[in-house]
Amino acid sequence: MASCASCSSPTGQGSPLPRPATFLATSPSVPAGASSRSVSWDQVDKRKFHMMGPFVLGLIRTAIYPADVIKTRMQMQRTSASAATRVSAAAAAAAAAAARAPPVYSSALDAVSKISAREGIGAFFRGYAPSVLGVFGTQLYVGVLESTRAGLSARYANKDPARRLISDPALARSVIDGQAGVLGALCTHLVTTPLEVISQKMRMQGLVGHGGAVVGGAVQSARQMAAAVWRTDGLRGLYRGFGAQLLASAPTHGIFWASYHRMVERLPAWGEAARAAMGVALPPVLAASAPSGSVAQDTLVQGTAAFCSGAAAVFVMNPLDVVKTRLQVEGTRGQTTASTFRALVAHEGVGALWKGSSARVMAAAPTAVMMIVYFESMKRLSAQALLDDVGDAVPSVMLTVHAQEKGREEQ
């Protein structure tokens, strides 16, 4: 069956139909001004996308998991306590006792060195099993994200321009993407928080402190850890820190998606401006004049935007991630997000809110790149597969779009 790329036009001239990225950018479900570098979700082969997803996401999760272990351990370290406290005497005594001993790790690189030497490579994968199961939650996240984005985009496109709250299409897209990211995070954490709680606790097990003393407790399996949490606190224990998780994760996803597409649209122009200012010749793929839809340019632009947006989002929201980690690892009944935040600042200072931020950026920024490149590539390939399967039965909307474009060229 012939590919749609070589089908004849309705005018009988035999010119090729627009490639998927060109057509999909004109989809009515995408607000005007949306980037043509992203494939519309309603044109993706969902079955193919979700079948390959867990495998690819599992590989990505495996690659960045050691950085997550380091992040958790650094966030759990106690530093010097302040003189004035506004928490209970018991909490003050515990914090003071922990502060008397120097931190086990002074930096992310120091953590890599000490964990390797004292506990072996296996320590970097403690809690990996429950964590990698979370890739199925990521599949849920993608579905909610894209469905929400498509629905809100369609509402925006069909609304009378005079009645729109946001008249600028580019800003509207950022707001829509941010809302979709927040909702996707909310739905996903309902499924993945118990797995995260178990994984976080397991990452601290077997920790070897100063003098070779094991201060992290005996190493347990995921099943043993889940049973222990259930016996102690029941279902509430498995959702410990859920509020803090949402407070940390939902804005992070909102910030990421709101900024990501803005950067995708503007990076080529910024590259041209930098070239003009510094007099440096850019590779053709980076030039703003390069055709949008080029796989090489799209991948490079999307990866760069993902790295910058991911690093910025996780760094800004790191304070709430520290609070979430403290709650999930050693939170007790009655302990809240607010009380944990107050105790953290009172005993360890404001700087403690950015503990583990370097390790978190080390994990999140490359993950964002891999996720986006995988995500957009899979959407592009799935959309192309659908077009190839259609063959000569070309949807009339594609023919109409092509005819309109050809008419404009002839004018």
Secondary structure as UniProt FT lines:
FT   HELIX           4..6
FT   TURN            10..11
FT   HELIX           20..24
FT   TURN            25..26
FT   TURN            28..29
FT   TURN            32..33
FT   TURN            36..37
FT   HELIX           41..43
FT   HELIX           46..75
FT   HELIX           89..100
FT   HELIX           108..119
FT   HELIX           121..125
FT   TURN            126..127
FT   HELIX           128..132
FT   TURN            133..134
FT   HELIX           135..158
FT   HELIX           161..163
FT   HELIX           169..203
FT   TURN            204..206
FT   HELIX           210..212
FT   HELIX           222..238
FT   TURN            239..241
FT   HELIX           242..278
FT   HELIX           284..286
FT   TURN            288..289
FT   TURN            292..293
FT   HELIX           295..316
FT   HELIX           318..330
FT   TURN            333..334
FT   HELIX           337..348
FT   HELIX           350..354
FT   TURN            355..356
FT   HELIX           357..390
FT   TURN            391..392
FT   HELIX           396..410
//
